[in-house]
Amino acid sequence: MNQVLKPLSKLKEGDHAIIRELKKGDLSLKLMEMGFLPGETVFIDKIAPLGDPISVKIGTYLLSLRKDEANAVMVES
């Protein structure tokens, strides 16, 4: 079965997904340092009215991401 990956930014409030990969680039190291690691479950807490920023929960951490940062996180829901 093929997994369907999509950017974290495509999820809606209340959704959860498993992080599968990070897009390569300078941003990936920053995201990994914040806990965005493959295999981790991420929960969409809140999304600002215009879609930016996005509040997400990973483990016990509640983090705010810009939309371009969320686009770099590929998830499987």
C-alpha positions in Angstrom: 0.0 0.0 0.0 1.4 3.4 -1.0 1.4 6.1 1.6 -0.1 9.5 0.6 2.1 12.3 1.9 0.9 15.9 2.2 2.3 19.0 3.7 1.4 19.7 7.4 -0.2 23.0 6.2 -3.0 21.1 4.4 -4.4 19.6 7.7 -7.4 21.2 9.5 -7.9 22.1 13.1 -8.3 19.0 15.2 -6.5 16.7 12.7 -3.5 14.6 13.7 -0.9 12.9 11.5 2.4 11.1 11.5 5.5 13.0 10.3 7.1 11.0 7.5 9.8 13.3 6.1 11.1 16.9 6.0 11.8 18.6 2.8 15.5 19.2 2.4 16.9 22.7 3.1 18.0 25.0 5.8 14.6 24.8 7.5 14.8 21.1 8.0 17.5 21.3 10.7 15.5 24.0 12.6 12.4 21.8 12.5 14.2 18.7 13.7 15.6 20.7 16.6 12.0 21.7 17.5 10.9 18.0 17.6 9.6 17.5 14.1 11.1 14.0 13.6 9.9 11.2 11.3 7.5 8.9 13.2 6.3 11.6 15.6 2.6 12.3 15.8 1.6 16.0 15.3 -1.8 17.5 16.3 -3.2 20.7 14.7 -4.4 22.8 17.7 -5.4 26.0 16.0 -5.0 27.8 12.7 -5.1 31.6 12.4 -8.0 33.0 10.4 -5.8 33.7 7.3 -4.0 30.3 7.7 -0.8 31.7 9.1 0.5 30.8 11.8 -0.5 27.3 12.7 -0.4 26.1 16.3 0.7 22.4 16.6 1.3 20.0 19.4 4.1 17.5 19.3 4.5 15.4 22.5 4.1 17.9 25.3 5.1 20.9 23.2 2.8 23.4 21.7 4.5 25.2 18.8 3.6 27.9 16.3 4.7 27.5 12.7 4.5 29.8 9.8 2.8 28.3 6.7 6.1 28.0 4.8 7.5 26.0 7.7 4.5 23.8 7.8 4.9 23.2 4.1 8.3 21.6 4.7 6.8 18.9 7.0 5.4 16.0 5.0 2.8 13.9 6.9 0.6 10.9 6.6 -2.8 11.2 8.1 
